[in-house]
Amino acid sequence: MRRWLAPLFLLLSVLMPLAVQAARQPDDYVVLCYHDIVDLKLTPNLKLYPQTIRRDTLIRHFNWIKQQGYHPVSFQQVLDAKAGKTPLPEKAILLSFDDGYESFYRLVYPLLKLYNYPAVYALVGSWLDVPDDKLVPYGNDRLPRNYFVGWPQIREMQASGLVEIASHTFASHYGLLANPQGNVQPAVTTAVWSPAGYETMADYQVRVKADFDASARQLKEQTGRAPRIMVWPYGAFNQTALNLARDSGMPYSFTLIEGLNTLGDSGATVRRYLLEEDTSLETLDEIMGGNTWERQEERLVHVDLDYVYDKDPLQLNKNIDLLLERIKGYGITTVYLQAYADENGDGVAEALYFPNRHMPVRADLFNRVAWQLKTRVGVKVYAWMPVMAYDMGPNHTYVTDSRTGAPARGQYLRLSPWDAASRQLLLDIYEDLGFYTKFDGLLFHDDAFLSDYEGPMPLARSTQALRAQGEHKTDLLIDFTLALRDAAARYRQGGADGLKTARNIYAALVTEPDAQQWFAQSMAAFAKAYDYTAVMAMPYMEQAENPDEWLARLAETSLAQVPAERLVFELQSRNWRTDQPIPDEELARWMQIIQRKGVKNFGYYPDDFHNNQPDPAVLKPVFSVQTQPQPVQLPVAPSVPVSAAMATQAGAAR
């Protein structure tokens, strides 16, 4: 690939999740993704880019495939197997080549005929419409038209029966300006920004649908067959684009999400492995054998955008750079990034950090920082969002206490989940988050609770009635958060399947058996509903007299209710009761304690990057996924009884 594409292709490793695979099964298949192929014997001085592969390397791949007993199949064979007509051969694989380079006809097609290997060949329509004597606009470059395949060659290859022609869009293989700060993001999944403002959802759909229709129409006119496969440029898609492609006659699509495919899959988002010149045969063996893996431990930092934002653009840029360098140095996996503004620290959103239909925008900042974290640092970014805690002013319906008829004092101000207008407003906000920004997951804030005096009251306050009411409200809140997830996924890059969810829960509610009826929260229910249950494991916030023992017991109690791979511990790096930072050595020791108890996923809040607190030099040996845990010794306080504060007190302290 050319140099201008490198920044977007670098995203593939951070935007497209790796899947942990079991051994190959009879009904699965692997799809390999190639791009340009070169013959250095003919062009010895040609510079190679990451996705450009030498002809000799491709031949080695083809020989290895044959020697190892793998069977390249066509996409039609996959569909026939799905329909129960003809089973797939064992160790089935599918070859795909993107972008429509002329090298495919000249170098690859003869090899396909020699080996009798079928392939899918994805074309960018607008590049092929350029006259022979003109240059193809290729990002920031201009390439000769003959760098790309011609229609006679396309028709010849299709007629051979070995090559299926797919759409790679008509003219959406490029990056669009995605925000005022100048970040460029994939055209298919981005609301374009201009000085006049952002593209609307309606305009976005018109633009994308027109592109898909143009591609389908062009391929039908030129080859006699309309495409049925959309191959997403840069692997970037969303649920709306999937629907639009289906409406344009392409119900199947190829992504760059890594993993095996099975006949039970719909085929709407076929997974592929992107191959490069330096992809070794050992790596190819792991891919083809279904033995790829991803580190399972999550290490996270919970970041306030309120700390990053500054009215001075120069200082804001310095803050962002400082944050990025700090996170990069940690060697962690994930950032929980605040997407709402909370200047007074009451936990209620009074503005947002992204464009939206209903609330003020303090600064159009979330997408910029999230994108930089993903592309420059390589971490996953979860949008940290309230569920109901939004201050919309007096003309909205809020959760009220049945005893007073007003919002409960000392609790978050929360829009009512029983009010249809409030629900739609919140769904709109989450949909806007997905439309205007790029992120990997959602962290639902700790505001999603309902006390036993909030909402419809049972006729009698018996234990049985309160328990039933608590279970009903627990389900109500879970269902609503999942509806918010679906709203965010509608336009979010990567669609719904890859959108991870985490939800905060107070530590006191983990240990109290009556928590569900008091606050409509349940660890067991969270474990079933979300990818991660994020326990606020903050001993000083809960007034624990012996933090070490308190954390150890909390870890044991939590792991008894939630599987380790779906449990997150969020430690506190600041004592809000004394307004002092937690000593770095103490925080490091806490990390060791919970690891010894079996907690795999953990991090801390808040991160004071301005003052280097906590100090990465102290935490990294026990925190980073790039290092082996090292002992951090501190005197352990004597054992004393532990008292846990109620969640309402904890919320006020936070």
VEXTI-643793 format. One record per residue (C-alpha): residue in one letter; x negated, y, z negated. Coordinates in Angstrom, 2 decimals. Example, Ala and Ser with C-alpha at 12.3 -4.5 7.8 and 13.67 -1.06 7.14 Angstrom:
REM residues 2
 aa      px      py      pz
  A  -12.30   -4.50   -7.80
  S  -13.67   -1.06   -7.14
REM end
This chain:
REM residues 654
 aa      px      py      pz
  M    0.00    0.00    0.00
  R   -1.03    3.58    0.53
  R   -2.31    5.73   -2.27
  W    0.84    7.82   -2.66
  L    2.80    4.73   -3.58
  A    0.46    3.71   -6.37
  P    2.08    5.78   -9.16
  L    5.50    4.29   -8.48
  F    4.15    0.77   -8.10
  L    2.29    1.13  -11.39
  L    5.74    1.24  -12.94
  L    6.42   -2.31  -11.95
  S    4.48   -3.63  -14.92
  V    6.38   -1.45  -17.39
  L    9.82   -1.06  -15.84
  M   10.32   -4.68  -14.86
  P   10.36   -7.03  -17.85
  L    8.50  -10.32  -17.89
  A   10.59  -13.34  -18.64
  V    9.43  -16.18  -20.84
  Q    9.97  -19.32  -18.81
  A   10.48  -22.97  -19.51
  A    9.28  -25.70  -17.17
  R   10.66  -25.77  -13.64
  Q   14.06  -27.40  -13.17
  P   15.50  -29.11  -10.06
  D   17.92  -26.26   -9.32
  D   15.53  -23.33   -9.63
  Y   13.33  -21.48   -7.19
  V   10.55  -18.89   -7.32
  V   10.40  -15.87   -5.01
  L    7.04  -14.32   -4.11
  C    6.72  -10.72   -2.93
  Y    4.01   -9.68   -0.46
  H    3.38   -6.39    1.31
  D    0.76   -5.41    3.87
  I   -1.72   -8.02    5.17
  V   -5.12   -7.08    6.65
  D   -7.85   -8.94    8.52
  L  -11.18   -7.51    7.38
  K  -12.98   -9.30   10.17
  L  -11.27   -6.90   12.55
  T  -11.25   -3.85   10.25
  P  -14.16   -4.36    7.81
  N  -14.15   -0.79    6.49
  L  -10.46   -0.61    5.73
  K   -9.73    0.42    2.16
  L   -7.58   -2.03    0.25
  Y   -4.80   -0.86   -2.03
  P   -3.28   -2.88   -4.88
  Q   -0.49   -4.53   -2.88
  T   -2.55   -5.06    0.29
  I   -3.71   -8.66    0.73
  R   -6.38  -10.06    3.03
  R   -5.35  -12.60    5.63
  D   -7.87  -15.06    4.17
  T   -6.23  -14.70    0.76
  L   -2.79  -15.33    2.22
  I   -4.09  -18.46    3.96
  R   -5.50  -19.66    0.63
  H   -2.07  -19.09   -0.91
  F   -0.35  -21.02    1.89
  N   -2.81  -23.90    1.67
  W   -2.48  -24.05   -2.11
  I    1.33  -24.06   -1.81
  K    1.13  -27.03    0.53
  Q   -1.47  -28.90   -1.51
  Q    0.49  -28.50   -4.75
  G    3.68  -29.86   -3.23
  Y    5.71  -26.65   -3.22
  H    8.39  -26.26   -0.57
  P    9.08  -22.83    0.94
  V   12.79  -22.51    1.70
  S   14.95  -19.98    3.49
  F   17.53  -17.90    1.70
  Q   20.19  -19.78    3.66
  Q   18.94  -23.00    2.08
  V   19.39  -21.37   -1.32
  L   22.97  -20.40   -0.45
  D   23.72  -23.88    0.91
  A   22.43  -25.41   -2.30
  K   24.53  -22.99   -4.35
  A   27.57  -24.08   -2.34
  G   26.80  -27.74   -3.00
  K   26.04  -28.55    0.64
  T   22.37  -29.53    0.51
  P   20.22  -29.62   -2.63
  L   17.04  -27.63   -2.81
  P   13.82  -29.59   -2.49
  E   11.77  -29.97   -5.63
  K    9.43  -27.08   -6.43
  A   11.30  -24.71   -4.10
  I    9.86  -21.27   -3.41
  L   10.88  -18.39   -1.17
  L    8.46  -16.00    0.56
  S    9.31  -12.33    1.06
  F    7.44   -9.48    2.73
  D    8.40   -5.84    2.17
  D    8.16   -2.57    4.14
  G    8.12   -3.76    7.76
  Y    4.41   -3.53    8.51
  E    3.22   -4.49   11.99
  S    0.73   -6.80   10.32
  F    3.59   -9.14    9.48
  Y    4.19   -9.85   13.17
  R    0.53   -9.95   14.11
  L   -0.94  -11.85   11.14
  V    1.82  -13.44    9.07
  Y    4.33  -14.62   11.65
  P    1.79  -16.92   13.41
  L    1.01  -18.47   10.02
  L    4.70  -18.99    9.28
  K    5.03  -20.88   12.56
  L    1.88  -22.87   11.88
  Y    2.96  -23.93    8.38
  N    6.69  -23.94    9.20
  Y    7.34  -21.61    6.27
  P   10.47  -19.41    6.34
  A   10.42  -15.88    4.93
  V   12.54  -12.80    4.25
  Y   11.29   -9.60    5.93
  A   12.55   -6.27    4.55
  L   12.69   -3.20    6.83
  V   12.94    0.54    6.11
  G   15.24    1.74    8.88
  S   14.16    5.36    9.21
  W   10.53    4.36    9.70
  L   11.55    2.25   12.69
  D   13.56    5.06   14.28
  V   10.46    7.23   14.71
  P    9.43    7.52   18.41
  D    6.23    5.76   19.46
  D    4.35    9.04   19.93
  K    5.32   10.46   16.52
  L    4.14    9.86   12.97
  V    6.09    8.07   10.28
  P    6.58   10.13    7.09
  Y    5.12    7.79    4.51
  G    5.18    9.54    1.18
  N    2.59   12.29    1.33
  D    0.94   10.67    4.35
  R    1.81   10.43    8.02
  L    1.12    7.09    9.68
  P    1.17    6.13   13.37
  R    4.42    4.52   14.47
  N    2.53    1.39   15.51
  Y    1.58    0.77   11.88
  F    5.11   -0.62   11.62
  V    6.83   -3.38   13.55
  G    8.87   -2.76   16.71
  W   12.38   -3.93   17.52
  P   11.35   -6.46   20.20
  Q    9.08   -8.19   17.67
  I   11.84   -8.10   15.05
  R   14.29   -9.75   17.41
  E   11.74  -12.38   18.40
  M   11.02  -13.32   14.79
  Q   14.69  -13.45   13.87
  A   15.42  -15.69   16.87
  S   12.76  -18.16   15.67
  G   14.93  -19.09   12.71
  L   11.99  -18.64   10.36
  V   12.53  -14.97    9.48
  E   15.59  -13.40    7.89
  I   15.79   -9.63    8.23
  A   16.78   -7.74    5.09
  S   17.39   -4.09    4.36
  H   14.81   -2.11    2.44
  T   17.22    0.87    2.67
  F   17.43    3.22    5.63
  A   15.60    6.21    4.17
  S   15.28    5.73    0.40
  H   11.78    4.30    0.14
  Y   10.33    7.35   -1.58
  G   10.43    9.28   -4.82
  L   12.79   12.15   -5.59
  L   12.24   15.10   -7.88
  A   13.91   13.86  -11.05
  N   13.64   16.81  -13.45
  P   12.49   20.42  -13.68
  Q    9.05   19.32  -14.88
  G    8.27   17.65  -11.55
  N    8.43   13.93  -12.32
  V    9.09   11.86   -9.19
  Q   11.29    8.78   -9.56
  P   12.75    6.19   -7.14
  A   15.38    7.63   -4.80
  V   17.89    4.80   -5.20
  T   18.21    5.26   -8.96
  T   17.56    8.96   -9.45
  A   19.83   11.99   -9.68
  V   17.84   14.45   -7.60
  W   16.99   17.77   -9.24
  S   16.63   21.08   -7.42
  P   16.54   24.70   -8.62
  A   20.30   24.70   -8.04
  G   20.73   21.90  -10.55
  Y   21.22   18.16  -10.57
  E   23.02   16.03   -8.05
  T   26.44   14.96   -9.33
  M   27.47   11.35   -9.75
  A   29.86   11.72   -6.82
  D   27.15   13.20   -4.59
  Y   24.73   10.49   -5.66
  Q   27.16    7.77   -4.66
  V   27.84    9.42   -1.30
  R   24.10    9.71   -0.59
  V   23.25    6.15   -1.55
  K   26.27    4.61    0.19
  A   25.51    6.54    3.39
  D   21.96    5.22    3.32
  F   23.06    1.61    2.86
  D   25.69    1.92    5.60
  A   23.11    3.41    7.97
  S   20.72    0.54    7.34
  A   23.40   -2.12    7.84
  R   24.66   -0.43   11.00
  Q   21.15   -0.07   12.46
  L   20.19   -3.70   11.84
  K   23.49   -4.93   13.25
  E   23.03   -2.86   16.41
  Q   19.38   -3.81   16.91
  T   19.43   -7.50   15.97
  G   23.04   -8.55   16.35
  R   23.24   -9.50   12.67
  A   24.16   -7.36    9.72
  P   21.88   -7.79    6.70
  R   23.17   -9.61    3.64
  I   20.14   -8.90    1.42
  M   19.08   -5.56   -0.02
  V   15.45   -5.47   -1.13
  W   15.11   -2.59   -3.58
  P   12.24   -0.15   -2.96
  Y    9.92   -0.25   -5.98
  G   12.30   -2.84   -7.41
  A   14.50    0.02   -8.62
  F   18.26   -0.53   -8.75
  N   21.24    0.10  -10.98
  Q   24.71   -1.37  -11.29
  T   26.24    1.36   -9.14
  A   23.71    0.74   -6.37
  L   24.41   -3.00   -6.58
  N   28.11   -2.31   -6.09
  L   27.46    0.07   -3.19
  A   25.16   -2.42   -1.47
  R   27.81   -5.12   -1.85
  D   30.37   -2.78   -0.30
  S   27.96   -2.23    2.60
  G   27.85   -5.97    3.26
  M   24.84   -6.89    1.11
  P   26.02   -8.89   -1.91
  Y   22.51  -10.25   -2.53
  S   19.48   -8.25   -3.56
  F   15.82   -8.83   -4.36
  T   14.30   -7.09   -7.36
  L   10.85   -6.97   -8.90
  I   12.01   -8.38  -12.21
  E    9.78  -11.36  -12.81
  G   11.13  -14.80  -13.53
  L   12.63  -17.99  -12.17
  N   15.93  -18.01  -10.29
  T   18.53  -20.74  -10.61
  L   21.38  -21.82   -8.37
  G   23.73  -20.79  -11.15
  D   22.68  -17.16  -10.74
  S   24.90  -14.95   -8.61
  G   22.06  -13.89   -6.34
  A   22.94  -10.24   -6.92
  T   19.55   -9.61   -8.55
  V   17.06  -12.21   -7.38
  R   13.82  -12.12   -9.38
  R   10.46  -11.90   -7.64
  Y    6.78  -11.93   -8.52
  L    4.72   -9.15   -6.96
  L    1.42  -10.49   -5.64
  E   -1.80   -8.57   -5.09
  E   -5.23   -9.28   -3.64
  D   -6.62  -10.13   -7.06
  T   -3.79  -12.51   -7.99
  S   -5.75  -15.67   -8.73
  L   -4.71  -19.20   -7.89
  E   -4.57  -19.83  -11.64
  T   -2.02  -17.04  -11.98
  L   -0.14  -18.35   -8.97
  D   -0.05  -21.76  -10.64
  E    1.46  -20.24  -13.79
  I    4.05  -18.35  -11.74
  M    5.06  -21.31   -9.61
  G    5.12  -23.70  -12.55
  G    7.36  -21.45  -14.62
  N    4.65  -21.02  -17.22
  T    4.51  -17.25  -17.38
  W    4.82  -15.68  -20.79
  E    5.25  -12.39  -22.54
  R    3.98  -11.41  -25.96
  Q    6.96  -11.76  -28.26
  E    5.96   -9.42  -31.07
  E    7.36   -5.90  -30.96
  R    5.33   -3.06  -32.45
  L    7.12    0.24  -32.43
  V    6.90    3.87  -33.42
  H   10.08    5.86  -34.01
  V    9.57    9.35  -32.53
  D   11.53   12.56  -33.11
  L   11.77   14.73  -30.00
  D   12.61   17.53  -32.43
  Y    8.93   17.38  -33.45
  V    7.78   17.40  -29.82
  Y    9.95   20.25  -28.57
  D    8.61   23.79  -28.59
  K   10.01   26.92  -26.99
  D    6.52   27.75  -25.73
  P    5.98   25.65  -22.56
  L    2.22   25.53  -23.11
  Q    2.60   24.24  -26.65
  L    5.26   21.78  -25.49
  N    2.84   20.35  -22.93
  K    0.15   20.06  -25.58
  N    2.58   18.26  -27.88
  I    3.52   15.77  -25.17
  D   -0.11   15.08  -24.30
  L   -0.98   14.62  -27.97
  L    1.89   12.18  -28.45
  L    0.98   10.19  -25.35
  E   -2.66    9.83  -26.33
  R   -1.68    8.80  -29.84
  I    0.76    6.13  -28.71
  K   -1.69    4.85  -26.10
  G   -4.39    4.49  -28.74
  Y   -2.17    2.39  -30.98
  G   -1.80   -0.52  -28.57
  I    1.89   -1.00  -29.37
  T    4.81   -2.18  -27.25
  T    7.74    0.14  -27.87
  V    8.81    3.68  -28.75
  Y   12.21    4.50  -30.21
  L   12.61    8.00  -28.78
  Q   15.15   10.50  -30.07
  A   17.49   11.65  -27.29
  Y   19.57   14.07  -29.37
  A   18.75   17.27  -31.23
  D   19.13   17.42  -35.01
  E   17.46   20.65  -36.07
  N   18.95   20.72  -39.57
  G   18.09   17.08  -40.26
  D   21.58   15.97  -41.25
  G   21.59   13.06  -38.80
  V   24.37   14.58  -36.67
  A   23.73   15.59  -33.07
  E   24.38   19.25  -32.38
  A   22.77   19.14  -28.92
  L   21.15   16.65  -26.56
  Y   17.82   16.35  -24.78
  F   19.35   15.42  -21.42
  P   21.98   16.91  -19.08
  N   25.52   15.93  -19.95
  R   29.14   16.94  -19.61
  H   30.05   17.77  -23.19
  M   27.25   19.10  -25.39
  P   24.60   21.83  -25.27
  V   21.21   20.80  -23.88
  R   18.49   21.97  -26.22
  A   15.91   21.07  -23.58
  D   15.87   18.74  -20.58
  L   13.12   16.76  -22.24
  F   14.05   13.13  -22.87
  N   13.59   11.91  -19.30
  R   10.23   13.63  -18.98
  V    8.77   12.22  -22.19
  A   10.28    8.76  -21.69
  W    8.94    8.57  -18.13
  Q    5.48    9.65  -19.24
  L    5.45    7.10  -22.04
  K    6.48    4.36  -19.61
  T    4.14    5.25  -16.76
  R    1.09    6.72  -18.50
  V    1.11    4.66  -21.68
  G    2.90    1.50  -20.57
  V    5.31    1.13  -23.48
  K    9.01    0.36  -23.46
  V   11.25    3.26  -24.43
  Y   14.52    2.91  -26.32
  A   16.85    5.90  -26.34
  W   17.67    6.59  -29.98
  M   21.28    7.80  -29.99
  P   24.08    8.32  -32.51
  V   27.16    6.20  -32.03
  M   29.73    8.66  -33.41
  A   27.78   11.40  -35.24
  Y   28.24   14.36  -32.90
  D   29.29   17.83  -34.00
  M   31.70   18.92  -31.29
  G   33.28   21.76  -33.23
  P   36.68   22.02  -34.89
  N   38.89   20.97  -31.98
  H   38.02   17.29  -32.08
  T   39.16   14.30  -34.12
  Y   36.73   13.03  -36.74
  V   36.66   10.08  -39.13
  T   38.47   11.09  -42.32
  D   38.68    9.79  -45.87
  S   42.21    8.55  -46.62
  R   42.03   10.08  -50.10
  T   41.44   13.63  -48.85
  G   42.50   13.63  -45.22
  A   39.17   15.26  -44.35
  P   35.72   14.00  -43.34
  A   33.99   12.51  -46.37
  R   31.52   14.83  -48.05
  G   27.95   13.57  -48.09
  Q   28.53   11.33  -45.06
  Y   27.76   11.85  -41.40
  L   30.33   13.87  -39.49
  R   31.60   11.25  -37.03
  L   34.00   11.37  -34.12
  S   36.88    8.97  -34.63
  P   36.57    5.64  -32.80
  W   40.38    5.37  -32.96
  D   40.90    8.57  -30.97
  A   41.05    7.95  -27.21
  A   39.68   11.38  -26.29
  S   36.74   10.99  -28.66
  R   35.97    7.53  -27.33
  Q   35.96    8.79  -23.75
  L   33.73   11.72  -24.69
  L   31.19    9.37  -26.22
  L   31.36    7.02  -23.24
  D   30.70   10.01  -20.97
  I   27.64   11.00  -22.99
  Y   26.15    7.52  -22.73
  E   26.95    7.35  -19.02
  D   25.16   10.68  -18.55
  L   22.17    9.32  -20.46
  G   21.94    6.45  -17.99
  F   22.44    8.70  -14.97
  Y   19.88   11.38  -15.76
  T   17.15    9.48  -17.58
  K   15.04    6.31  -17.42
  F   14.74    4.02  -20.45
  D   14.53    0.35  -21.38
  G   16.88    0.02  -24.31
  L   19.27    1.69  -26.73
  L   18.76    2.13  -30.45
  F   22.11    2.77  -32.08
  H   21.67    5.21  -34.96
  D   22.62    4.36  -38.54
  D   25.80    6.47  -38.31
  A   27.97    3.57  -37.07
  F   29.72    2.71  -40.33
  L   33.21    3.08  -41.77
  S   33.79    3.03  -45.50
  D   36.67    1.17  -47.11
  Y   38.49    4.52  -47.36
  E   38.07    5.42  -43.69
  G   40.48    4.35  -40.99
  P   43.84    2.57  -41.29
  M   44.41    1.43  -44.85
  P   45.81   -1.98  -45.89
  L   49.07   -1.90  -47.78
  A   47.34   -3.33  -50.83
  R   43.68   -2.90  -51.78
  S   43.24   -6.53  -52.70
  T   39.88   -8.21  -52.20
  Q   41.30  -10.32  -49.39
  A   42.88   -7.32  -47.64
  L   39.72   -5.24  -47.91
  R   37.63   -8.11  -46.59
  A   39.92   -8.55  -43.59
  Q   39.91   -4.81  -42.97
  G   36.11   -4.74  -43.15
  E   35.81   -7.55  -40.63
  H   38.22   -5.80  -38.28
  K   36.32   -2.51  -38.48
  T   33.00   -4.32  -38.06
  D   34.28   -5.83  -34.82
  L   35.69   -2.47  -33.74
  L   32.32   -0.75  -34.09
  I   30.42   -3.56  -32.43
  D   32.83   -3.61  -29.50
  F   32.51    0.14  -29.16
  T   28.71    0.10  -29.18
  L   28.78   -2.55  -26.47
  A   31.14   -0.35  -24.47
  L   28.63    2.48  -24.88
  R   25.92    0.12  -23.65
  D   27.97   -0.70  -20.57
  A   28.56    2.99  -19.88
  A   24.84    3.69  -20.09
  A   24.08    0.73  -17.81
  R   26.30    1.95  -14.99
  Y   23.60    4.19  -13.53
  R   20.61    3.10  -15.57
  Q   17.63    1.87  -13.60
  G   17.49   -1.89  -14.03
  G   21.21   -2.44  -14.50
  A   22.96   -4.02  -17.44
  D   21.11   -7.32  -17.74
  G   17.79   -5.75  -18.65
  L   19.19   -3.12  -21.02
  K   18.13   -4.08  -24.54
  T   20.04   -3.05  -27.63
  A   19.00   -2.49  -31.23
  R   21.10   -1.23  -34.11
  N   20.01    0.25  -37.40
  I   21.25   -1.13  -40.70
  Y   20.46    0.07  -44.21
  A   18.47   -2.27  -46.41
  A   21.02   -2.03  -49.20
  L   23.65   -3.47  -46.88
  V   21.44   -6.47  -46.15
  T   21.31   -7.49  -49.78
  E   24.86   -6.61  -50.85
  P   27.42   -9.37  -50.15
  D   30.30   -6.86  -50.10
  A   28.63   -4.54  -47.57
  Q   30.96   -5.51  -44.75
  Q   34.10   -4.32  -46.52
  W   32.36   -1.19  -47.82
  F   30.74   -0.06  -44.59
  A   31.99   -2.31  -41.75
  Q   28.54   -3.72  -41.05
  S   27.35   -7.32  -41.04
  M   23.88   -8.73  -40.45
  A   25.33  -11.94  -39.05
  A   27.57  -10.05  -36.64
  F   24.70   -7.78  -35.59
  A   22.52  -10.80  -34.86
  K   25.11  -12.10  -32.39
  A   25.87   -8.75  -30.74
  Y   22.48   -7.09  -30.25
  D   19.04   -8.00  -29.05
  Y   17.57   -6.60  -32.26
  T   18.86   -5.77  -35.72
  A   16.67   -2.94  -37.00
  V   16.56   -2.99  -40.80
  M   15.57    0.31  -42.39
  A   13.04   -1.30  -44.70
  M   12.23    1.86  -46.63
  P   11.52    1.11  -50.29
  Y   11.18    4.67  -51.58
  M   14.34    5.75  -49.80
  E   16.10    2.91  -51.62
  Q   14.38    3.87  -54.91
  A   12.61    0.53  -55.26
  E   10.45    0.46  -58.38
  N    8.08   -2.10  -56.87
  P    7.93   -1.48  -53.10
  D    5.76   -4.51  -52.35
  E    8.05   -7.02  -54.05
  W   11.12   -5.25  -52.71
  L    9.84   -5.56  -49.13
  A    8.93   -9.22  -49.61
  R   12.40  -10.06  -50.89
  L   14.07   -7.98  -48.19
  A   12.09   -9.86  -45.55
  E   13.20  -13.21  -46.99
  T   16.83  -12.12  -47.19
  S   16.82  -10.67  -43.68
  L   15.18  -13.70  -42.09
  A   17.80  -15.91  -43.70
  Q   20.44  -14.01  -41.71
  V   18.74  -12.99  -38.45
  P   16.25  -15.00  -36.34
  A   12.74  -13.57  -36.53
  E   12.64  -12.83  -32.82
  R   15.73  -10.61  -33.15
  L   14.80   -8.84  -36.37
  V   13.00   -5.48  -36.57
  F   11.70   -3.88  -39.76
  E   11.40   -0.09  -39.73
  L    9.08    1.03  -42.52
  Q    8.93    4.57  -43.84
  S    5.79    6.61  -43.33
  R    7.07    9.47  -45.45
  N    8.61    9.64  -48.90
  W   11.49   12.05  -48.37
  R   12.16   12.24  -52.12
  T    8.72   13.74  -52.77
  D    8.26   15.15  -49.25
  Q    4.85   13.51  -49.08
  P    3.40   11.03  -46.58
  I    3.06    7.40  -47.54
  P   -0.67    6.66  -47.96
  D   -1.97    4.96  -44.84
  E   -3.41    2.05  -46.80
  E   -0.08    1.43  -48.50
  L    1.79    1.42  -45.19
  A   -0.80   -0.98  -43.75
  R   -0.35   -3.28  -46.75
  W    3.42   -3.25  -46.25
  M    2.88   -4.40  -42.69
  Q    0.78   -7.29  -43.93
  I    3.36   -8.26  -46.54
  I    6.24   -8.50  -44.11
  Q    4.10  -10.33  -41.55
  R    3.20  -12.95  -44.13
  K    6.90  -13.41  -44.81
  G    7.54  -14.04  -41.10
  V    8.64  -10.65  -39.77
  K    7.31  -10.42  -36.21
  N    8.69   -7.09  -35.04
  F    8.09   -3.91  -36.99
  G    7.16   -0.26  -36.87
  Y    7.58    2.94  -38.80
  Y    9.41    6.24  -38.95
  P    8.66    9.12  -38.71
  D    5.52    9.79  -36.68
  D    3.79   13.07  -37.52
  F    1.46   13.27  -34.54
  H    0.69   16.92  -35.31
  N   -1.10   15.92  -38.51
  N   -2.27   12.45  -37.44
  Q   -0.04   10.83  -40.01
  P   -0.13    7.94  -40.33
  D   -3.72    7.49  -39.20
  P   -3.99    4.99  -36.31
  A   -7.53    4.13  -37.37
  V   -6.13    2.63  -40.58
  L   -2.99    1.04  -39.14
  K   -4.26   -0.34  -35.85
  P   -5.97   -3.46  -37.29
  V   -2.66   -4.67  -38.72
  F   -0.25   -2.94  -36.33
  S   -1.53   -3.17  -32.77
  V   -0.63   -6.14  -30.58
  Q   -4.13   -5.85  -29.13
  T   -5.91   -6.80  -32.35
  Q   -5.82   -9.63  -34.84
  P   -4.42   -8.61  -38.23
  Q   -7.14   -7.66  -40.70
  P   -6.80   -7.55  -44.48
  V   -6.17   -4.20  -46.12
  Q   -6.75   -4.44  -49.86
  L   -4.99   -2.31  -52.43
  P   -4.13   -3.00  -56.06
  V   -0.71   -4.59  -56.34
  A    1.62   -3.10  -58.91
  P    2.89   -5.41  -61.67
  S    6.22   -7.10  -61.17
  V    9.19   -5.09  -62.39
  P   12.92   -5.23  -61.62
  V   14.01   -3.59  -58.37
  S   16.97   -1.26  -58.04
  A   18.43   -0.57  -54.58
  A   20.16    2.72  -53.87
  M   23.44    2.73  -52.08
  A   23.45    3.37  -48.34
  T   25.14    6.72  -48.81
  Q   22.27    7.96  -50.95
  A   19.76    6.59  -48.48
  G   21.46    8.36  -45.62
  A   21.39   11.66  -47.46
  A   17.69   11.23  -48.26
  R   16.87   10.49  -44.66
REM end
